[in-house]
Structures are given as C-alpha cells and as structure tokens.
C-alpha cells in the first residue's frame, strides 16, 4: 500500500539560507503545507503560497535554548505530521529538547564534521541530538558515514542530496565569449573563501602551470567571498600570479550559471566537503570538473568519466591534473558533456524533491528510508 501523502510539515531551519528556501518552496509545490520556524529570518525572501514563516523570538547560540517554549507552543498549535529540523548542532538542539515526535534531523556539514570536535561538551551535545532524532537525513553517503561514526547504533540514514535545476544550470557558449577579455583558457571556482575549500591550494597549483607555447596564458577566476579573501589575494601576489587571477567577489545565486559558463575548467580543491552542490552546478553547465577526494566529492564526480579526482591537499597532483585538462580540449569536452548527462540522470531537482518527500513520509510513518532510485 502506498504511503499516505504528507500534508503538514513544520520545518525548523534558517530561512536566510537558499537551500532552506528551495526545499520549502518545492515541498509546498507538491501540496505540503509548510510552516517554517526560524531564528534566522530573511526579509528579502517572499515565501510562496503554502509556506508560512514564523520568526522565533530569540537569536544567537542562546536562542537554540531560549526558543524552546515558543517552539513547543507552535507545535501544539500546528500539530504537524512531522517536525523536520536542519543542522544538528543548532536547530537540532531545539528540536531534541522539544520532545515532539516524530522528527527528522537533516545534517548539513560543519555540524557533524567540525562542531563535535571543538570540545568534549560539544561532542556530547551533538551526539545527544543525533540519538534523540527519530530519523536522520544526510546530503551525501559520505556524511551519513560520519554520522554513523559519531553514533554507531543508528539505523538506516536517508541520503537526500540537493538537486540541480538543469534548465537554469545549462551550457551557454555566449557567456564564455562575453565573459573574459583574455583569449586564453579560464580556470575557476565558485566557493566561499575559507580554509575548508582549498582555494589556496588551487592558487598554488595554478602557479605551477607551464605556459603553452604560442598561446595566451590561462587565467584564474575566483568567484566568492569569505574570511580568507585578503589572505588569498596576498598569496596570489606572493606566487607572482596576481596579474592572471581575478577575484570577482560574492555574486547572487541567480547569476552563478553565467559565471560558471565563463569557465573552461571548474576546480574544487576542498579539504572538507559534505556534498558538492557547486560541482554539480558546474557539471550541469557541461564544464569539466577537477575535484579533491574530500568528503562527498567522489560521490558526485566519476573519476575519468565526468571529471578528475585527486587526493585532497596534494598540490602536485592537482597541478598535474589541471595541466592535463589545459592541454587536452577533447578531454575537456568529453568530461563536460558526460558530467551534464550524469547530473540530469542522478541529480535533477525534481527527482531529488520526489526522494526527499518519500523520505519525509517514511520518517513520519516510522519506516526505513527508501533507497535513492
């Protein structure tokens, strides 16, 4: 017998985060009434019909505890079929203390990779939240494995990846022609400028590229902002490549497809990576991708088929793979085209929403999560 459709969901998540907005909007589009409780409201976001945002009264770390009475009142008033909390270390705390069942906890990255190792109390705290959840979802199999390392007794964990809208993220040759003045190849990344994402490693690998005789020098385009911005600019200068590196800064997500289409090669040299949505976005644009083997990246890139995978932190291997892509136009085209087909087959947004909805219904009903199709 097919599961009864989920009709009423209370999400506990940061409303200012694009992934939260996408999930809430998509679920509402499937007929789910979504109440989004948050201590991170977004005044610029206009929720669609079917999504109602409730701003919790308190902010900051203390808010995850001080908002407990407000959440309990909201749960009693709304009577959702399922409580779905996002981020195990913050909103997961509020959900665990609320003692509402059933509830599903989605882990996103730093909450399980970093937070539990910042101190003994944090480790206990995080494990407590994971154990109290009726069900857990992860954006990648790699991160699900990390959850099992933290809580070995957990049962099956749903893998619910972020999907890609391949009508928005699609090849656009005109963007490449108009984007960069240089006629040389454009290598680049779209990432936060933080140590976890290895942009410093990309700069060092780029500095090792040998010029191609008779051809314009390659340029490096870095799209994003973050705490390492000044440090990375100084590193480019110290490596003697500042004239060939462009720091574009942060851009709205709506503009990301155009920036990706300016690239000939996309690189994610991450030290830590929970999933790799930026890589899938690049693949959807038929860009050949070069990634490290950190976290969930090897799940979204098939080495030698949709991109190249190198050991995390290995600048020499990164530089060698980059040189290989620069020197082989046919390889770039083959990897890019295969990458787009891979995203369409495994990570199309509509299919990921179908799977998330099935996992939510399974959590509501106390059933094991379904396997990804």
C-alpha positions in Angstrom: 0.0 0.0 0.0 1.3 3.4 -0.9 2.2 5.8 1.9 -0.4 8.5 2.6 0.7 11.9 1.2 2.4 14.2 3.7 0.2 17.2 4.1 1.5 19.2 7.1 5.2 19.8 7.9 6.9 22.0 10.4 10.5 22.9 9.3 12.9 24.2 11.8 15.7 25.8 9.8 17.5 29.1 8.8 15.1 30.9 6.5 18.0 33.0 5.2 19.7 30.0 3.6 18.9 29.3 -0.1 18.7 25.6 0.4 16.0 26.0 3.1 14.1 28.2 0.7 14.4 25.8 -2.1 13.2 22.8 -0.1 10.3 24.7 1.5 9.2 26.0 -1.9 9.4 22.7 -3.6 7.5 20.8 -0.9 4.8 23.4 -1.0 4.6 22.9 -4.7 3.9 19.2 -4.0 0.9 20.1 -1.8 2.6 20.1 1.6 1.6 22.9 3.9 4.9 24.1 5.3 5.4 26.1 8.5 9.0 27.3 8.7 10.1 28.2 12.2 13.3 30.1 12.2 15.6 32.3 14.3 17.3 33.4 11.0 14.5 35.2 9.1 15.2 36.7 5.6 13.3 39.9 5.0 14.2 39.8 1.3 12.5 36.4 0.7 8.9 36.3 -0.3 7.7 32.8 0.6 5.3 31.3 -1.9 1.8 30.1 -1.3 1.8 27.2 1.0 4.8 28.3 3.1 4.3 30.3 6.3 7.4 31.7 8.1 7.3 32.1 11.9 10.1 34.1 13.3 11.2 32.7 16.7 11.8 35.4 19.3 15.5 34.8 20.2 18.8 34.9 18.2 22.3 33.6 18.6 23.5 30.4 20.3 21.3 31.1 23.4 18.3 31.2 21.0 18.5 27.5 20.4 17.6 27.0 24.1 15.5 30.2 24.7 13.2 29.5 21.8 12.1 26.2 23.2 8.9 27.5 24.8 7.9 29.3 21.6 8.6 26.1 19.5 6.5 24.0 21.9 3.6 26.4 21.6 3.9 26.4 17.8 3.9 22.6 17.7 0.8 22.3 19.9 -1.0 24.9 17.7 0.0 23.5 14.3 0.1 19.7 15.1 2.3 18.9 12.2 2.6 15.3 10.9 6.4 15.7 11.1 9.0 18.1 12.6 12.0 18.5 10.2 15.0 20.2 11.8 18.0 21.2 9.8 21.6 21.4 11.3 22.3 19.0 14.1 24.2 21.4 16.3 21.8 24.4 16.4 18.2 23.8 15.4 18.8 20.1 16.2 19.2 21.2 19.8 15.9 23.0 19.9 14.2 20.0 18.2 15.7 17.5 20.6 14.6 19.5 23.7 11.1 20.0 22.3 10.4 16.2 22.7 8.0 16.2 19.7 7.6 13.0 17.7 8.1 12.0 15.0 11.0 14.3 14.0 13.6 14.1 11.3 17.1 15.7 11.6 18.9 16.7 8.5 22.7 17.1 8.9 24.4 19.6 6.5 28.2 19.5 7.0 30.1 21.5 9.6 27.5 20.4 12.3 28.9 16.8 12.1 32.4 17.3 10.6 33.6 20.2 12.8 31.3 21.1 15.7 31.7 17.8 17.7 35.5 18.1 17.7 35.6 21.6 19.1 35.4 20.3 22.7 34.2 17.4 24.9 30.9 19.2 25.7 30.2 19.9 22.0 30.9 16.3 21.1 28.4 15.1 23.8 25.9 17.7 22.8 26.0 16.7 19.1 25.7 13.0 19.8 22.8 13.7 22.1 20.9 15.4 19.3 21.6 12.7 16.8 20.4 10.0 19.2 17.2 11.8 20.1 16.1 12.1 16.4 13.6 9.6 15.2 15.2 9.6 11.8 18.3 11.3 10.2 18.9 12.5 6.7 22.2 13.5 5.1 23.0 15.2 1.8 25.7 12.6 1.0 26.6 9.0 1.7 30.0 10.2 3.0 28.3 12.4 5.6 25.9 9.6 6.5 29.1 7.6 7.3 30.3 10.4 9.5 27.0 10.3 11.4 27.5 6.6 11.9 31.0 7.2 13.3 29.5 9.6 15.8 26.5 7.3 16.7 27.3 3.7 15.7 24.0 2.4 16.9 22.0 4.5 14.4 19.9 2.6 11.9 19.5 3.5 8.2 20.2 7.1 7.3 18.3 8.7 4.4 20.6 10.3 1.7 18.7 13.3 0.3 21.1 15.3 -2.0 20.5 18.8 -3.1 19.3 18.7 -6.7 20.2 20.9 -9.7 17.7 22.7 -12.0 19.4 21.8 -15.3 17.2 24.2 -17.2 18.9 27.1 -15.2 22.3 25.4 -15.0 22.9 24.6 -18.6 25.6 25.3 -21.2 25.7 28.9 -22.5 28.6 29.3 -25.0 27.8 33.0 -25.4 28.7 33.6 -21.7 32.2 32.3 -22.3 32.7 34.6 -25.3 31.4 37.7 -23.5 32.8 37.0 -20.0 36.6 37.3 -20.2 38.7 39.6 -22.3 41.6 37.1 -22.4 41.5 34.5 -25.2 43.3 32.0 -23.0 41.7 29.3 -21.1 39.8 30.3 -17.9 40.1 28.1 -14.9 38.0 28.9 -11.9 35.9 28.1 -8.9 32.7 29.3 -7.2 33.3 28.8 -3.5 33.4 30.5 -0.1 36.9 31.8 0.5 37.5 29.8 3.6 40.3 27.2 4.5 37.9 24.2 4.2 37.5 24.9 0.4 41.2 24.8 -0.5 41.3 27.9 -2.7 44.9 28.4 -1.5 45.7 25.0 -2.9 44.1 26.0 -6.3 46.3 29.1 -6.4 49.5 27.1 -5.7 48.5 24.6 -8.4 47.7 27.3 -10.9 51.1 28.9 -10.3 52.7 25.6 -11.4 51.1 25.6 -14.8 53.6 25.8 -17.6 52.7 28.3 -20.3 51.6 26.8 -23.6 53.9 27.9 -26.4 52.3 30.3 -28.8 49.1 30.6 -26.8 47.8 33.2 -24.4 48.3 32.4 -20.7 45.5 30.9 -18.8 43.6 33.0 -16.2 42.1 32.0 -12.9 38.7 33.3 -11.9 37.7 33.0 -8.3 34.0 33.8 -7.5 33.1 34.1 -3.9 34.0 35.9 -0.7 34.9 34.9 2.9 37.3 35.2 5.7 40.3 34.3 3.6 39.8 36.9 0.9 42.7 39.2 1.9 45.0 36.2 2.6 44.3 34.7 -0.8 44.9 38.0 -2.6 48.3 38.3 -0.8 49.1 34.7 -1.7 48.4 35.3 -5.4 50.8 38.3 -5.2 53.5 36.3 -3.4 53.2 33.5 -6.1 53.7 36.0 -8.8 50.3 35.3 -10.5 48.2 38.2 -9.3 48.0 39.7 -12.8 46.4 36.4 -14.0 44.0 36.0 -11.1 40.6 37.7 -10.9 38.7 37.8 -7.6 35.1 38.5 -8.6 33.7 38.6 -5.1 30.4 37.2 -4.0 27.6 37.0 -6.6 23.8 36.3 -6.2 23.0 32.7 -6.8 20.8 33.6 -9.7 24.0 34.8 -11.5 26.1 31.7 -10.8 25.2 29.9 -14.1 26.5 32.8 -16.1 29.8 32.8 -14.2 30.2 29.0 -14.5 29.8 29.3 -18.2 32.7 31.7 -18.4 35.0 28.8 -17.3 36.8 26.2 -19.3 37.6 24.2 -16.2 35.9 24.2 -12.8 38.0 23.3 -9.7 37.0 22.3 -6.2 40.2 21.6 -4.2 38.3 21.3 -0.9 39.9 19.9 2.3 36.4 19.3 3.7 33.2 19.0 1.6 29.9 17.5 2.8 28.4 17.1 -0.7 29.5 19.2 -3.6 26.5 21.1 -5.0 28.7 23.7 -6.6 30.5 20.9 -8.6 27.2 19.6 -9.8 26.1 23.0 -10.9 29.3 23.3 -12.9 28.8 19.8 -14.4 25.2 20.8 -15.3 26.7 23.6 -17.3 28.9 21.0 -19.1 32.1 22.3 -17.5 34.8 19.7 -16.9 35.4 19.5 -13.2 38.6 18.8 -11.2 38.0 18.0 -7.5 39.7 16.6 -4.5 38.6 13.3 -2.9 37.3 15.1 0.3 34.0 14.1 1.8 31.2 13.8 -0.7 33.0 15.0 -3.8 33.9 11.5 -5.1 30.2 10.7 -4.9 29.3 13.4 -7.4 32.2 13.1 -9.8 33.1 9.8 -11.6 36.9 9.9 -12.0 37.9 9.9 -15.6 34.2 9.9 -16.8 32.6 13.1 -15.6 35.7 14.8 -14.2 39.1 14.2 -12.5 39.6 13.4 -8.8 42.9 13.9 -7.0 44.0 13.4 -3.3 42.9 16.2 -1.0 45.8 18.6 -0.1 48.1 17.3 -2.9 49.2 20.4 -4.8 51.4 18.5 -7.2 48.6 16.1 -8.1 46.2 19.0 -8.5 48.6 20.8 -10.8 49.3 17.7 -12.9 45.5 17.1 -13.4 45.0 20.8 -14.2 47.8 20.7 -16.8 46.2 17.6 -18.3 42.9 19.4 -18.8 44.5 22.5 -20.1 46.4 20.5 -22.7 43.5 18.3 -23.9 40.5 20.1 -25.4 38.9 16.8 -26.4 39.1 15.6 -22.8 37.5 18.8 -21.5 34.6 18.4 -23.9 34.1 14.7 -23.2 34.1 15.2 -19.4 31.9 18.2 -19.6 29.2 16.5 -21.7 29.3 13.4 -19.6 29.0 15.5 -16.5 25.8 17.1 -17.6 24.3 13.8 -18.5 25.3 12.5 -15.1 23.5 15.4 -13.3 20.4 15.0 -15.4 20.3 11.3 -14.6 21.1 11.4 -10.9 20.7 14.9 -9.5 17.9 16.6 -11.4 16.0 18.8 -8.9 12.5 17.3 -9.5 13.8 13.8 -8.8 15.6 14.9 -5.6 12.4 16.5 -4.4 10.5 13.3 -5.1 13.0 11.4 -3.0 13.0 13.9 -0.1 9.2 13.7 0.0 9.4 9.9 0.2 12.0 10.1 3.0 9.8 12.6 4.9 6.8 10.3 4.6 8.9 7.3 5.8 10.1 9.2 8.8 6.6 10.2 9.7 5.4 6.6 9.4 8.4 5.1 11.3 9.6 3.2 8.2 13.2 2.9 7.0 14.1 5.5 4.4 13.8 4.4 0.7 16.9 3.9 -1.4 17.6 6.5 -4.0 16.3 5.5 -7.4 
